Amino acid sequence: MEQTEKKEKVLGILCGGGPAPGMNSVISSVTIEAYNRGFDRVIGFMEGFKYLVKGVKSHHKVLKISDVSRIQKTGGSIIQTSRVNPSKGDKKHTAEEKMANVVEVFKELGVNYLVTIGGEDTAGSSFNIANHAKKTGYHMQTVHVPKTIDNDLPLPKGIPTFGFETARALGTEVVQILDEDARTTNRWYIVVCMGRKAGHLSLGIGKSAAVALTLIPEEFKRPVDMKDIVDIICTTIFKKKVDGENYGTVVVAEGFMEVDGFLKGVENIPWDYEHDHPMLGEIDFSGLIKTEVEKRLEQLGTEMRLIAKDVGYELRCANPIPFDIEYTRNLGYAAVDFLVGGGSHAIISVQGDTIVPIPIEDLVDPKTKKVGVRMVDTDSINFRIAKQYMIRLLTEDITDEKKLADISKAAGMTPEEFKKEFAYLVMGEYAAEFK
């Protein structure tokens, strides 16, 4: 009787989006567990989808256990990463053409299992590639390992994305040093923290470093603009002056730039006139806030030494802390276990002591066709406690005559002038929408 040729089990792995501590650890555990489970080859695709969307099949390496056995402690990604998204068309190719190219490369190399490591865009791409392959009659099983220092993928409450805890720990060290420099030299630091939309990393760093003030876009339940942020920062500066302290640190989330209308009226903003929106990638956001605060203080007759600082890129390729090493090894194992068990089209999570696959289609917004973003829950105890320990203008600073007299004196203003300029932040219906 003629024997049927055994089909090879080939697993592909790639990274998408920005780096995050723990990527190498996932690559390591996926590769080792795949060989332990009888896979014939593990192929690491270099720079994510960058070459795959062009149909280039040579830009990859076959990973062996010896290649990955000690990389779990290191930052970065040995197979690199890129932001190329096969689900988005461009001037040269449609999304369908890009996905067809990706699937064709997988077919030629015999890749029938795929592990993607990335954020919401890469998760969506994993889902779309598998569906496109199915249309062509090629069966692929896919699983996505959620990664981002922004912590904004829609995992269950309390479950972080890997890389976040390392980024928070290292970011806290950096900001604590800046805060001590502020105290030692009598100056203020305006620190803008990475986070494309959500304020998780800013809040985590600001709270852990015990800075004077942390501002995230989720706090505002009504349209917010640069003037609001500037005035809140100024009143924090004045409150510190009441206690004789002319120094401090403010952490501001990068995500404010994504808020509609936030930059309206701000001068010298690079503008994409073709698409009628600001060119966010070319904005020095911390420098912009510093300049606007300096203008406001000068308008009020006050001078203060301000330094602008961005925190983000130095966190992304840091060596992972033990939490993220252990977490990512669990995730990598869980991803292979899920595929071997016949699973597909899911984001892998570890909840408590249990491997929990989350179907990607459950996380895709039916309107945008994208995986959603998890924002900071401002009703959570984590945020409420963080806010309690900030130094910021309160209603009582306006309603209590002595407190109003003290803070207006620190600002070089009369109580009436101070109320006219800043009472809107904490009083009336307008202010209530902040809470």
C-alpha positions in Angstrom: 0.0 0.0 0.0 1.4 3.4 -1.0 2.2 5.6 2.0 0.9 9.2 2.1 3.7 11.8 2.4 3.7 13.4 5.8 3.0 17.1 5.7 5.6 19.2 7.4 4.7 21.3 10.4 6.2 24.7 9.9 5.7 27.6 12.3 6.3 31.2 11.2 6.9 33.9 13.7 7.1 37.7 13.2 6.9 41.0 15.1 5.0 44.1 14.2 4.8 47.6 15.6 7.2 49.3 18.0 9.6 47.3 20.2 8.7 46.2 23.7 10.8 44.5 26.4 10.1 40.7 26.3 9.9 40.2 22.5 13.0 38.0 22.5 11.6 35.9 25.4 8.4 35.2 23.4 10.5 34.2 20.3 12.6 32.0 22.5 9.7 30.2 24.2 7.7 29.8 21.0 10.7 28.3 19.2 11.7 25.9 21.9 8.1 24.7 22.6 7.4 24.3 18.9 10.4 21.9 18.5 9.4 20.1 21.7 5.9 19.6 20.2 7.3 18.0 17.0 7.4 20.9 14.6 9.9 20.5 11.7 10.9 24.1 11.3 10.4 27.5 12.9 10.9 30.4 10.5 11.5 33.9 11.8 10.4 36.5 9.3 12.7 39.5 9.5 11.2 43.0 10.0 7.6 41.8 10.3 5.4 42.1 7.2 7.8 44.5 5.5 9.1 42.1 2.9 6.2 39.6 3.0 3.8 42.2 1.5 6.2 42.5 -1.5 6.2 38.7 -2.0 9.8 38.4 -1.0 10.4 35.0 0.5 14.2 35.2 1.2 14.1 37.7 4.1 13.8 35.2 6.9 15.9 32.8 9.0 15.2 29.3 10.3 15.4 29.5 14.0 17.0 26.7 16.0 16.9 26.1 19.8 20.6 27.1 19.9 19.7 30.5 18.4 17.2 31.3 21.1 18.1 29.5 24.3 19.6 32.5 26.1 17.9 35.5 24.5 15.0 35.7 26.9 16.9 38.1 29.2 17.7 40.6 26.4 15.8 43.5 24.9 14.8 44.1 21.3 14.0 41.4 18.8 16.4 39.1 17.0 14.1 39.1 14.0 13.5 42.8 14.2 10.1 44.5 13.7 8.4 47.0 11.4 5.1 48.9 11.2 4.1 47.7 7.8 0.5 46.6 7.8 -0.7 44.2 5.1 -4.3 45.1 5.9 -3.8 48.7 4.6 -3.3 49.6 0.9 -0.9 52.2 -0.3 -0.1 54.0 -3.6 1.5 50.9 -5.1 -0.6 48.0 -3.8 -4.1 47.4 -2.5 -4.6 45.6 0.8 -5.8 42.5 -1.1 -2.6 42.5 -3.2 -0.5 42.8 -0.1 -2.3 39.9 1.7 -2.1 37.8 -1.4 1.7 38.3 -1.5 2.0 37.3 2.2 -0.1 34.2 1.8 1.9 33.2 -1.3 5.2 33.4 0.6 3.7 31.3 3.4 2.5 28.7 0.9 5.9 28.4 -0.8 7.7 28.0 2.5 5.1 25.6 3.8 4.1 27.8 6.8 0.9 26.5 8.2 1.1 27.9 11.7 1.7 31.6 12.4 2.6 33.4 15.7 2.4 37.2 15.5 3.8 39.5 18.2 2.5 43.0 18.3 -0.2 45.5 19.1 -3.7 46.1 17.8 -2.7 46.6 14.2 -0.6 43.4 14.1 -3.5 41.5 15.8 -5.9 42.6 13.1 -3.4 41.7 10.4 -3.1 38.2 11.9 -6.8 37.8 11.7 -7.0 39.2 8.1 -4.2 37.1 6.8 -5.7 33.9 8.1 -9.1 34.7 6.5 -7.4 35.6 3.2 -5.5 32.3 3.2 -8.8 30.5 3.8 -10.4 32.1 0.8 -7.5 30.8 -1.4 -8.0 27.3 0.0 -4.8 27.4 2.1 -5.3 26.4 5.7 -3.4 28.3 8.3 -3.7 28.5 12.1 -2.8 31.8 13.7 -2.4 33.2 17.2 -1.4 36.6 18.4 0.8 37.4 21.4 -0.2 41.0 22.6 2.7 43.3 23.0 2.9 47.1 23.7 4.4 49.3 26.4 1.2 51.4 26.0 -0.8 48.6 27.8 -3.8 49.6 25.6 -4.8 46.3 24.0 -8.3 45.2 25.1 -7.3 42.4 27.5 -9.4 41.7 30.6 -9.1 44.2 33.5 -5.9 43.8 35.4 -4.1 41.8 32.7 -1.2 43.9 31.3 0.3 43.6 27.8 3.9 42.4 28.0 6.6 45.1 28.1 4.4 47.5 30.1 5.8 46.6 33.5 9.4 46.8 32.3 8.7 50.2 30.7 7.0 51.5 33.8 9.8 50.4 36.0 12.6 51.9 33.9 10.5 55.0 33.1 9.9 55.5 36.9 13.7 55.4 37.5 14.3 58.0 34.8 11.5 60.4 36.1 12.6 60.0 39.7 16.1 61.2 38.7 14.6 64.1 36.8 12.4 64.9 39.8 15.4 64.9 42.1 17.2 67.2 39.7 14.2 69.5 39.7 14.4 69.7 43.5 18.2 70.2 43.6 18.3 72.9 40.9 14.9 74.6 41.6 13.3 74.0 38.2 10.3 72.2 36.7 10.3 69.3 34.3 7.6 68.8 31.7 7.9 65.1 30.8 5.8 63.8 27.9 5.4 60.0 28.1 4.9 57.7 25.2 1.4 56.3 24.6 -0.3 56.8 21.3 -3.8 57.1 22.6 -4.1 55.8 26.2 -2.5 57.1 29.3 -1.6 53.8 31.1 2.2 54.3 30.9 2.1 58.0 31.9 -0.2 57.2 34.9 2.0 54.2 35.9 5.2 56.2 35.8 3.8 59.4 37.3 2.2 57.5 40.2 5.2 55.3 40.9 7.6 58.3 40.7 5.3 60.4 42.9 5.5 63.4 40.7 3.5 66.6 41.4 1.0 66.1 38.6 0.1 63.5 35.9 -2.3 64.4 33.1 -3.9 61.8 30.8 -6.6 62.4 28.1 -9.0 59.9 29.6 -9.6 62.3 32.6 -11.4 64.8 30.5 -15.0 64.0 29.7 -15.5 67.1 27.5 -13.4 68.7 24.7 -10.0 69.6 26.0 -7.4 71.9 24.5 -3.9 73.1 25.2 -5.1 76.0 27.3 -6.7 73.6 29.8 -3.5 71.6 30.2 -1.4 74.8 30.5 -3.6 76.3 33.1 -3.7 73.1 35.2 0.1 73.0 35.1 0.4 76.6 36.1 -1.9 76.2 39.1 0.1 73.2 40.2 3.2 75.4 40.1 1.5 78.1 42.1 0.3 75.5 44.8 3.9 74.3 45.2 5.0 77.9 45.6 2.6 78.3 48.5 4.7 75.7 50.3 7.9 77.5 49.3 8.8 75.0 46.6 9.8 76.3 43.2 10.4 72.9 41.6 8.6 69.8 40.5 7.8 67.4 37.7 4.7 67.1 35.5 4.1 64.0 33.4 1.8 64.5 30.4 0.5 61.7 28.2 1.4 61.8 24.5 -2.1 60.8 23.7 -3.4 64.4 24.1 -2.2 65.0 20.5 -4.8 62.5 19.3 -7.6 64.4 20.9 -9.7 66.3 18.4 -9.2 70.0 18.6 -6.5 69.8 21.3 -3.9 71.7 19.1 -6.5 74.2 17.7 -5.1 77.7 18.0 -1.6 76.7 18.9 1.0 78.5 16.8 3.7 76.9 14.6 2.2 73.5 14.3 3.3 71.4 11.3 0.2 70.9 9.2 -0.7 68.3 6.6 -2.9 70.6 4.4 -3.8 67.8 2.0 -5.5 65.8 4.7 -6.2 68.8 7.0 -4.7 67.6 10.2 -1.6 68.3 12.3 1.6 66.2 11.4 1.9 64.6 14.9 5.1 62.9 14.1 6.9 66.2 13.6 5.7 67.9 16.8 8.1 68.3 19.7 5.2 67.9 22.2 7.1 68.4 25.4 8.8 71.4 24.0 5.5 72.8 22.8 3.9 72.4 26.2 7.0 74.0 27.8 6.7 77.0 25.5 3.0 77.4 26.1 3.4 77.3 29.9 6.2 79.8 29.7 4.0 82.1 27.7 1.2 81.8 30.2 3.4 82.4 33.2 5.0 85.4 31.4 1.5 86.8 30.7 0.8 86.5 34.5 4.0 88.1 35.4 5.8 85.0 36.7 9.0 83.4 35.7 10.0 79.8 36.1 12.8 77.6 34.9 11.2 74.8 32.7 12.9 71.8 31.0 11.1 69.7 28.4 11.8 65.9 28.3 10.4 63.0 26.3 10.4 59.5 27.8 9.6 56.5 25.6 12.1 55.3 23.1 14.7 54.5 25.7 12.1 52.1 27.3 11.2 50.0 24.3 14.3 47.8 23.9 15.3 47.6 27.6 16.1 44.2 29.0 12.9 42.9 30.5 12.5 42.8 34.3 11.8 39.3 35.8 8.0 39.9 35.7 8.1 40.3 31.9 10.5 37.4 31.4 8.3 35.0 33.2 5.1 36.4 31.7 6.4 36.2 28.1 7.7 32.7 28.5 4.3 31.7 29.7 2.7 33.5 26.7 5.0 31.9 24.2 4.3 28.4 25.6 0.6 29.2 25.7 0.6 30.3 22.0 2.1 27.0 20.8 -0.1 25.0 23.1 -3.1 26.7 21.6 -2.1 26.0 18.0 -1.2 22.4 18.7 -4.7 22.0 20.2 -6.2 23.1 16.9 -6.9 26.7 17.9 -6.7 29.7 15.6 -7.7 33.4 15.2 -7.1 34.3 18.8 -5.1 36.6 21.1 -3.4 34.5 23.7 -3.6 35.5 27.4 -2.7 34.1 30.7 -5.2 34.9 33.4 -4.3 33.7 36.9 -3.1 30.2 36.3 -5.1 29.6 33.2 -4.3 29.9 29.5 -7.2 31.9 28.0 -7.4 32.4 24.2 -9.5 35.4 23.3 -11.1 35.2 19.8 -9.8 38.1 17.8 -13.3 38.6 16.2 -14.6 39.4 19.6 -12.2 42.3 19.9 -12.7 43.7 16.4 -14.9 46.8 16.1 -17.6 46.0 13.5 -17.4 49.6 12.1 -13.7 50.2 11.9 -12.7 46.5 11.4 -9.9 47.2 13.9 -9.0 45.8 17.3 -10.1 48.3 19.9 -8.0 50.2 22.3 -8.2 49.9 26.1 -8.2 53.3 27.8 -7.5 54.1 31.4 -10.6 53.6 33.6 -10.9 56.8 35.5 -13.5 55.3 37.8 -11.0 52.7 38.9 -9.4 52.8 42.4 -6.0 53.0 40.7 -6.7 56.3 39.0 -8.7 57.7 41.9 -5.9 57.1 44.4 -3.3 58.5 41.9 -5.3 61.7 41.6 -5.6 62.1 45.4 -1.8 62.3 45.7 -1.3 64.9 42.9 -0.8 68.5 43.7 -3.5 70.3 41.7 -6.1 73.0 42.0 -9.1 72.0 44.0 -12.5 73.6 44.5 -11.5 74.5 48.1 -8.6 76.6 46.7 -11.2 78.9 45.3 -14.0 78.7 47.9 -11.7 78.9 51.0 -10.7 82.6 51.5 -7.3 81.8 53.1 -6.3 79.2 50.6 -7.4 81.5 47.7 -5.4 84.4 49.3 -2.3 82.1 49.6 -2.4 80.7 46.0 -3.2 84.0 44.4 -0.3 85.6 46.3 2.0 82.9 45.0 0.7 83.6 41.5 1.3 87.4 41.9 -2.4 88.1 41.5 -5.3 89.4 43.5 -7.9 86.7 44.6 -10.3 88.2 42.2 -7.9 88.0 39.3 -7.0 84.4 40.2 -10.6 83.4 40.3 -11.2 85.0 36.9 -8.3 83.2 35.3 -8.6 79.7 36.9 -11.9 79.1 38.7 -13.3 77.5 35.5 -11.0 74.5 36.1 -12.8 73.4 39.3 -16.2 75.1 39.5 -19.5 75.1 37.6 -20.9 72.7 35.1 -17.9 73.2 32.8 -15.5 71.9 35.4 -17.7 69.1 36.5 -17.2 67.5 33.2 -13.5 67.0 34.0 -14.3 64.6 36.9 
